[in-house]
């Protein structure tokens, strides 16, 4: 029974051309796609090992989001966690992930959802418009992990999904409370 896989659904959201598909394809298929073709929506699956457990992860690579088409009911159904992607070369894509998260919270009716903020295209540092500190500050505000990555150079790509699985598990299976300090009278 311990080897039974846990199923998790993850949605990858962000503005157009921030590298959502490149990130997912690099993670699932271990290669970088040079050319840009706007995504309608694709679903990928991969097994992730985390703390001795195997997770069968279904990753929804969504179409580039704008404020009018951020999340359909299909995309929000049974999603365990969200990868919110912006490009470090685009301040507007960073601002868009804030709108996307607000829409997710409104749609789910939750105060917080498992998510990770990903500043993609770290290989384009010379064109940077969003500092790493800005990403980290937003993550601290949302109580979630933040990471910069490069799909092109396969930097931190696996770590994105490892951190998100950890965040999902923290919500779904919180550690038991330590009762050793309890005083019983």
N, C-alpha and C positions, 0 to 999 in steps of 0.2 A: 504494500500500500504506500510505503514511503517514496517509491519511485514513480508513483502516478503523477502525470504532468498536470499542472494547474494552467487553465486557460486564461489569458489576459488579452483585452482589446485596447489598442493604443491608437489615437488619432494624431496625425502630424498636421499642424495648422500654421498658417502664416501668410503673408502677402505673396503676390506673384513674384517669381524669379529670385526668391531668397535661398533656393537650393533644397527645398523639401524632398523632391524626388531624388536628387543626387545623394542626399544624406541617407535616405531609405535604401536606395539601390546599393550604395557603398556598404551599408550594414548587412543587407540580406544576400547580395550577390558578389560582394568584394571587387567591384570595379566602379570607375568614375565615368559618367556619361558626359562627354564634352559638349554636345549640342543641346540646345534648349528647345523642348517641345512642351507647350502648356499641357498640364495633366488635367484630365477630366476627373478621374478618381481610380486609383489602383489599390489592391489589397495584397499584401505580402505576408508570408508566415515564416517564422524562424523559432527555433528552440533556444532559450536562454537559460543558462545555469546560474542560480543565485542561492547562496548559502545552502548548498547541498540539495536544492530542489530544482526540478526542471519545469520551465514555464513554456507552454506553447503560446507564442505571442502572434496575434494577428495585428498587423500594422496597416492602418488606413492612410494612404498617401492621398491627401485631398487636393482639390483644385485650388489654385491661388485664390486667396480670400480677399474680398473687399467688404466694406462695412454692411453691404446689403445682402450678401450671400454667405455669411460667416459660418453658420452651422445649421444643417438640415436635421430633421428629426432622425433620419437614418444615421447620420454621423454621430448623434448624441446618444443613441440607444446602446445601453450596456457598455459604454466606454469606461475603462478602468483608469486611464491616465492620458495626459496630453503632452505632446512635444510642441512647444510654442517657439517657432523658428523666426528669427529676423536675420537680416544681413548686416554685418558690422559696417558695411559701406552705405547703409540706407537708414537715416534717422526716421523716415516715414514708416519703414517696415517695423522698427522698434516701437513706435507709437501704436501701430496696428495691433501688436500682440496684446496691448493693454485693452483695446476694444474687444478683441477676440475673447480674452479671459472674462471680461465683464459679461459678454453674451453667453459664455459657457455657464457662468454662475447663475445668470438669470434663467437660462433654460433648465438647468438641473435643480434649481432652487436650493443649492448648497452655498455655504459661506466660503468653502475652500474645496478645491479638487486637486488630486495628485497631478502635478505637472512639473515640467522642467523647462527652463528658459535656455534656448540655444542661440548663441551668436555665431552664425555660420559665416563662412568665407574668411576665416582668420588668416588665410594665406594672402589676402589682399589688404594687409595692414596699412600700406601706404595710402589707400583710399578710405581709410577708416572715418566714419561719422559718429559712431557710438563707442564710447570707451568701455573697457571691460568693467570698470568701476560702476558705470551706469547699470549694466546688466546685473552685477552683484547686488547693488542697492535695491533694484526692483525685486530680485529673488528674495532678499531679506524681508522686504515688505510683504511679500506673498508667502513667506515661509516655505520656499521650495528651492531646489538646487538650480544653479546656473552654471553654464559651461560655454566656452568658445570652442569651435570645431572647424575643421576644414574637410569637407567631403572630398575635395580634389586630392588632398594629401593623406586622407584616411587618418586624420588626427582627432582623437577623442570621440570617434563615431561610436564604438562599442560602449564607451563610458556613458554616453548620452542615455542609452537604453538600460544599462546597469543601474544608473542613478534613478531613472524613472521607476524601474521595477522595485528598487529599494523604497522609494516614496510611496508607491502603490501598496506594498506590503506593510509599511508602517501604518497606513490608514486601515487596510483590510484585516491585518493581524497584529494589532498593537502588542508590544511586549507586556507580559504580566506585571502588575504592580508589585513593587518590592515591599513586602509586608514585614520584613525583618525589623524595621524600626518602629513598628506599631506597638503601642503600649496598651495592654489589655488590663482593664481594672475590674 
